């Protein structure tokens, strides 16, 4: 797989892990340094909620009901923004099923691809990933655990680890 110069990164937040979970926020770090983020209003049948997960991401269910966008609006917006692109996720095992759940609930097909970030990382990048990610996190003024910030941190970590390889 050819390595993109600056990969597009996607991240999702959820009310917990496991099969009953669903997306509550999606964030994307684009290849032009823009970010996209949207809260997602849970479907009525999406009832699962883990208060520990809420403590981590800081998104209350009531806030989602008030400020979250309908699933069809979020899915359509992602399709417009990301049409025919490939995005990468450092949490693909969870993010991909949550995206599938979002698009299924919206009744539409996803017109972009999501792949595991590991597919484009070199061994050298993976060896330094944790250390460099901690440095990027330390430099971030915004300390919230939110989808667009998480996507941006992953993108910056990729950028830093890739740049370090070209300097050696």
C-alpha positions as CSV (number, residue, x, y, z in Angstrom):
1,X,0.0,0.0,0.0
2,X,1.5,3.3,-1.0
3,X,2.2,5.6,1.9
4,X,0.2,8.9,1.8
5,X,2.3,12.0,2.5
6,X,-0.1,13.1,5.2
7,X,-2.7,10.5,6.0
8,X,-6.2,11.4,6.8
9,X,-7.0,10.2,10.3
10,X,-10.4,9.3,11.8
11,X,-11.3,8.8,15.4
12,X,-14.6,8.0,17.1
13,X,-15.8,8.3,20.7
14,X,-18.4,6.0,22.1
15,X,-20.3,5.5,25.4
16,X,-18.1,2.4,26.2
17,X,-16.7,-0.6,24.5
18,X,-18.3,-3.8,23.4
19,X,-21.1,-4.9,21.1
20,X,-23.8,-2.6,22.5
21,X,-21.7,0.5,22.0
22,X,-22.2,3.1,19.2
23,X,-20.7,6.3,18.0
24,X,-21.3,9.5,19.8
25,X,-18.6,11.7,18.2
26,X,-16.6,11.5,15.1
27,X,-13.4,13.5,14.4
28,X,-11.2,13.7,11.3
29,X,-7.8,15.3,10.8
30,X,-7.6,16.2,7.1
31,X,-4.5,16.3,4.9
32,X,-4.7,20.1,4.6
33,X,-4.4,20.6,8.5
34,X,-8.2,21.2,8.8
35,X,-10.2,19.2,11.4
36,X,-13.8,18.0,11.3
37,X,-15.8,17.1,14.4
38,X,-19.4,16.3,15.1
39,X,-21.4,15.1,18.0
40,X,-23.9,12.3,17.1
41,X,-27.4,12.2,18.7
42,X,-28.0,8.6,19.8
43,X,-30.7,6.6,18.1
44,X,-33.6,5.7,20.5
45,X,-32.5,2.1,20.5
46,X,-28.9,3.0,21.4
47,X,-29.4,2.8,25.2
48,X,-26.1,1.5,26.5
49,X,-24.1,4.0,28.6
50,X,-20.9,3.6,30.6
51,X,-20.4,6.4,33.1
52,X,-16.6,5.7,33.2
53,X,-16.4,6.3,29.4
54,X,-18.3,9.5,29.9
55,X,-15.7,10.6,32.5
56,X,-12.9,9.9,30.0
57,X,-14.4,11.7,27.0
58,X,-16.4,14.3,28.9
59,X,-19.6,14.0,26.8
60,X,-22.8,13.6,28.8
61,X,-25.7,11.8,27.2
62,X,-27.9,14.9,27.8
63,X,-25.5,17.0,25.8
64,X,-25.7,14.6,22.9
65,X,-29.5,14.8,23.0
66,X,-29.3,18.6,22.9
67,X,-26.4,19.3,20.6
68,X,-25.7,16.0,18.7
69,X,-26.6,15.9,15.0
70,X,-28.9,13.3,13.6
71,X,-27.1,10.2,12.2
72,X,-28.2,10.9,8.6
73,X,-26.8,14.4,8.8
74,X,-23.4,13.2,10.2
75,X,-23.2,10.3,7.7
76,X,-24.0,12.6,4.7
77,X,-21.5,15.2,5.9
78,X,-18.8,12.6,6.2
79,X,-19.6,11.2,2.7
80,X,-19.4,14.7,1.2
81,X,-16.1,15.6,3.0
82,X,-14.4,12.2,2.5
83,X,-15.7,10.9,-0.9
84,X,-13.4,8.3,-2.4
85,X,-10.7,8.9,0.2
86,X,-8.9,6.4,2.5
87,X,-8.7,7.3,6.1
88,X,-6.6,5.6,8.8
89,X,-7.5,4.8,12.4
90,X,-5.3,3.8,15.3
91,X,-8.4,2.1,16.8
92,X,-9.7,0.5,13.7
93,X,-11.1,-2.6,15.6
94,X,-13.6,-0.3,17.4
95,X,-13.9,2.6,15.0
96,X,-14.8,0.6,11.9
97,X,-17.8,-1.1,13.6
98,X,-19.0,2.2,15.0
99,X,-18.9,3.8,11.5
100,X,-20.8,0.8,10.2
101,X,-23.4,1.3,12.9
102,X,-23.6,5.0,12.1
103,X,-24.1,4.5,8.3
104,X,-26.5,1.6,8.8
105,X,-28.7,3.7,11.1
106,X,-28.6,6.5,8.5
107,X,-29.6,4.1,5.8
108,X,-26.8,5.0,3.5
109,X,-23.5,3.6,2.2
110,X,-20.2,4.9,3.3
111,X,-18.4,6.2,0.2
112,X,-14.9,6.3,1.7
113,X,-12.6,3.7,3.2
114,X,-11.1,3.2,6.6
115,X,-8.0,1.1,7.2
116,X,-5.8,0.3,10.2
117,X,-3.1,2.9,10.7
118,X,-0.6,0.0,11.1
119,X,-0.8,-0.7,7.4
120,X,1.1,2.4,6.5
121,X,3.6,2.7,9.5
122,X,7.1,1.4,9.2
123,X,8.7,-0.7,11.8
124,X,10.8,2.3,12.8
125,X,7.7,4.5,13.3
126,X,6.0,1.8,15.4
127,X,9.1,1.5,17.6
128,X,9.0,5.2,18.4
129,X,5.3,5.7,18.3
130,X,4.4,5.7,22.0
131,X,7.3,8.0,23.0
132,X,6.6,10.5,20.2
133,X,2.8,10.4,20.8
134,X,3.5,11.4,24.5
135,X,5.6,14.3,23.3
136,X,2.8,15.5,21.0
137,X,0.2,15.1,23.7
138,X,2.4,17.1,26.1
139,X,2.5,20.0,23.5
140,X,-1.3,20.1,23.1
141,X,-3.0,22.9,24.9
142,X,-6.4,21.2,24.5
143,X,-6.4,18.4,27.0
144,X,-9.9,17.0,26.3
145,X,-10.2,13.4,25.1
146,X,-12.2,14.2,22.1
147,X,-12.4,12.7,18.6
148,X,-10.9,15.6,16.4
149,X,-8.1,16.2,18.9
150,X,-7.3,12.5,19.1
151,X,-7.3,12.3,15.3
152,X,-5.0,15.3,15.1
153,X,-2.6,13.9,17.7
154,X,-2.3,10.6,15.7
155,X,-1.7,12.6,12.5
156,X,1.0,14.7,14.2
157,X,2.6,11.6,15.7
158,X,2.7,10.1,12.3
159,X,4.2,13.2,10.8
160,X,6.9,13.4,13.5
161,X,7.9,9.8,13.3
162,X,8.0,9.9,9.5
163,X,10.1,13.1,9.6
164,X,12.5,11.5,12.0
165,X,13.2,8.7,9.6
166,X,14.0,11.1,6.8
167,X,16.5,13.0,9.0
168,X,18.5,9.8,9.7
